Amino acid sequence: MDSETIEKYRQSGKIAAKALQHASKLIKPGVKLVTVCDAAEDKIRELGGGIAFPTQTSRNEIAAHYCPEDDDETVYQEGDVVKLDVGATVDGYVSDNALTVDLGDHAKLVKASREAVNAALKIVKPGTTLGEIGTAIQTAIEKYGFAPVKNLSGHGIGHYSVHESPSVPNFDSGSKNELVEGQSIAIEPFASTGAGMIQESSNPTVFMHVARRSVRSAFGRDILKDIESYNGLPFTTRWLSRKHGIGKTKFGLRELVNAGVIRGYPPLPDVRKGLVSQAEHSVLVFDKPIIITKLDE
Ligand code: CO
């Protein structure tokens, strides 16, 4: 990785971290989820970044992928465990970070995922195996008596790419695959009071363009034009419905899903409805790793 690319990742990470900090301060009982997501995305733009993926804010047993529609009246409640997951780009270079806000008495649960990500970051360097990263995460979470979510993992990040290899396990997977100098990865442990396994629910609002195919209706074609402008990065219903109206947007999205042009990513609840916390940072792998989403560096 050349120094220019490193600098772009650093800028991207700084923007994602500032947007995450800014929006997380708005998370309070009675505040609408959509207000917080808009605040994060507005902040990214204000700081000169691009949006890597729609900001997501998942509550309680939902680990990830909750992204409110424009007319979603859901508000945060007293007692909630709230995840906020924010990503930015600079010249297409993706950064990804997340944290948990505790609106109840779940301090230990929040600490478990935060300590897990820090334990993993501490051993990031070329040659560390993915199994060792997973073990560090699992150990930190189990110390608090919680379960790491095993079927969610960290991931490589890249140029206009939010999810690529390697998959970074949140438990001792036994993988002997090693981290490689110059890799860019996001480490994102989830701690659960339940099963430590998530499943897909329904009604996705996060989508990604997965295949180039023609579509029949004018609605579908109009919406596809916007989707193409996202450069293969994920997008959400709200962005489209604000321009095209909700009826046309839903019709178009349904057609594109059915044609296999886009794929939906529905909310992911813990299978036993345990409460879930999350922490995430993006890091460049070097002997002296660069945690691009840490603001104090
Ligand atoms: Co991520």
Residues whose N, C-alpha, C, O or C-beta is under 5 A from the ligand:
A	BS01	CO	D96 A186 E188
